């Protein structure tokens, strides 16, 4: 198969975008050979391989550049777009998407899930830190809780700056959860929407008293 070469230029706004883009580029596994040179805000990417390899490489290079831009710069509505897998990889932790979404909502952020992407008003570095915190809390309580109760405990713990065990104790105290001896787990007595609403109302009441 005939080998070919093509050079494309990627424009970046600043060093932060350049670093993120280069980091993502290094993770790419491509049949084509690529090397990058450039100065200031222009990166020249030299792609070598078969025509098919080059076409695929360029498609994926542009794709990651679009992902990096969506991650670093908000759109006209002030929202960023993140690939959920990228987020979990960067945070070194993973939690269920409903937990992430509910936590962002409780923190007053705009959030929606669209085609496997998280669209939110929270900037990247903050979201990575938040995901790491949620992942740590999850590992603290995962063995003694059901999935349903975790979807109440973790968002409330982060939003109200409480330990996850403290939130579990509060749910039990409020009659919203109980310890099941046969399962060795805490589980909700009410459905998670009701439990979360009643818990939040209680926590807001405590805030108002303060």
URCORNOR-V138059 format. One record per residue. N is the residue number from 0. PSI is psi in whole degrees, 0 to 359 (none if undefined). Layout:
n=<N N>
psi=<PSI PSI>
This chain:
n=<0 1 2 3 4 5 6 7 8 9 10 11 12 13 14 15 16 17 18 19 20 21 22 23 24 25 26 27 28 29 30 31 32 33 34 35 36 37 38 39 40 41 42 43 44 45 46 47 48 49 50 51 52 53 54 55 56 57 58 59 60 61 62 63 64 65 66 67 68 69 70 71 72 73 74 75 76 77 78 79 80 81 82 83 84 85 86 87 88 89 90 91 92 93 94 95 96 97 98 99 100 101 102 103 104 105 106 107 108 109 110 111 112 113 114 115 116 117 118 119 120 121 122 123 124 125 126 127 128 129 130 131 132 133 134 135 136 137 138 139 140 141 142 143 144 145 146 147 148 149 150 151 152 153 154 155 156 157 158 159 160 161 162 163 164 165 166 167 168 169 170 171 172 173 174 175 176 177 178 179 180 181 182 183 184 185 186 187 188 189 190 191 192 193 194 195 196 197 198 199 200 201 202 203 204 205 206 207 208 209>
psi=<131 137 150 173 142 143 128 153 129 127 130 152 325 180 326 313 320 314 314 316 314 322 315 322 320 336 344 136 106 146 333 153 129 145 155 135 158 167 157 239 13 123 121 124 118 119 126 143 197 164 321 315 317 317 315 318 314 321 315 327 315 324 314 328 319 320 317 316 319 331 325 332 129 155 189 337 1 22 144 156 125 140 127 321 319 317 312 322 316 322 342 27 156 145 167 149 318 323 316 313 313 322 314 320 315 332 0 14 151 136 140 158 126 115 51 5 148 121 116 163 353 128 158 306 320 320 322 315 316 316 321 318 313 318 320 316 320 315 333 326 0 325 331 16 155 164 318 314 329 327 349 314 310 311 319 320 314 314 329 13 50 157 146 325 325 322 319 313 319 319 319 314 324 1 21 348 162 160 127 109 320 335 350 40 152 139 161 146 325 172 161 327 314 314 315 318 315 322 313 318 319 314 322 321 319 320 317 325 325 none>
